[in-house]
Amino acid sequence: MSNNTTKIIGALLLGAAVGVAIGILLAPDKGSETRKKMADGASDLATDAEEEIKEVIDALKKKVSEMEDTLSQGLDAAKKMVEEKSNQIKSKVA
């Protein structure tokens, strides 16, 4: 994922956290209920953040794997070309 995508995800998570906190603080509940709701909201937010991070990591792993494959193919092609050129030079010298 790009840097902009990461910033957008972070902003959305921050916005969700602020919204949950404001909503809970303005709700007409007892202190203990409000604290429980805040703890539950924080737990939910942490779970959401963890899932987003896992998705980003999975996407990065996939991209790295694709890049490794591309690099490997490029190296194989370069080796083949060097070998062919080497053989051409050897046949001309011999």
C-alpha positions in Angstrom: 0.0 0.0 0.0 1.2 3.5 -0.7 2.1 6.1 1.9 -1.1 8.0 1.2 -3.2 4.9 1.8 -1.5 4.4 5.2 -2.2 8.0 6.1 -5.9 7.6 5.1 -6.3 4.5 7.2 -4.7 6.2 10.1 -6.9 9.2 9.8 -10.0 7.0 9.6 -9.0 5.1 12.7 -8.3 8.3 14.6 -11.6 9.7 13.5 -13.4 6.6 14.7 -11.7 6.7 18.0 -12.6 10.4 18.6 -16.2 9.7 17.5 -16.5 6.8 19.9 -15.0 8.8 22.8 -17.2 11.8 22.2 -20.3 9.7 21.9 -19.6 7.8 25.1 -18.7 10.9 27.1 -22.0 12.6 26.0 -24.1 9.6 26.8 -26.2 9.9 30.0 -24.7 6.8 31.8 -23.1 6.2 35.2 -19.3 6.6 35.4 -18.7 2.8 35.6 -20.9 2.2 32.5 -19.1 5.0 30.6 -15.7 3.6 31.5 -16.8 0.1 30.4 -18.1 1.5 27.1 -14.8 3.4 26.6 -12.8 0.2 27.3 -15.0 -1.8 24.9 -14.6 0.9 22.3 -10.8 1.0 22.7 -10.7 -2.8 22.5 -12.8 -2.7 19.3 -10.6 0.1 17.9 -7.4 -2.0 18.7 -8.9 -5.0 17.0 -9.8 -2.9 13.9 -6.3 -1.4 13.8 -4.7 -4.9 14.2 -6.8 -6.2 11.2 -5.8 -3.2 9.1 -2.1 -3.7 10.0 -2.4 -7.4 9.0 -3.9 -6.4 5.7 -1.1 -3.9 5.0 1.5 -6.5 6.0 -0.1 -9.1 3.7 -0.2 -6.6 0.8 3.4 -5.8 1.4 4.4 -9.4 1.5 2.6 -10.0 -1.8 4.3 -7.1 -3.4 7.8 -8.2 -2.1 7.1 -11.7 -3.5 6.1 -10.2 -6.9 9.2 -8.1 -6.9 11.4 -11.1 -6.0 9.9 -13.0 -8.9 10.4 -10.2 -11.3 14.0 -9.7 -10.2 14.7 -13.5 -10.5 13.3 -13.5 -14.0 15.5 -10.5 -14.9 18.6 -12.1 -13.4 17.9 -15.3 -15.3 17.5 -13.4 -18.6 20.7 -11.5 -17.9 22.6 -14.7 -17.2 21.3 -16.2 -20.4 22.4 -13.2 -22.4 25.9 -13.1 -20.8 26.2 -16.8 -21.5 25.1 -16.4 -25.2 27.5 -13.5 -25.7 30.3 -15.4 -24.1 29.7 -18.3 -26.4 29.6 -16.0 -29.4 32.9 -14.5 -28.4 34.5 -17.9 -27.8 33.3 -19.1 -31.2 34.8 -16.1 -32.9 38.1 -16.4 -31.0 38.4 -20.2 -31.6 
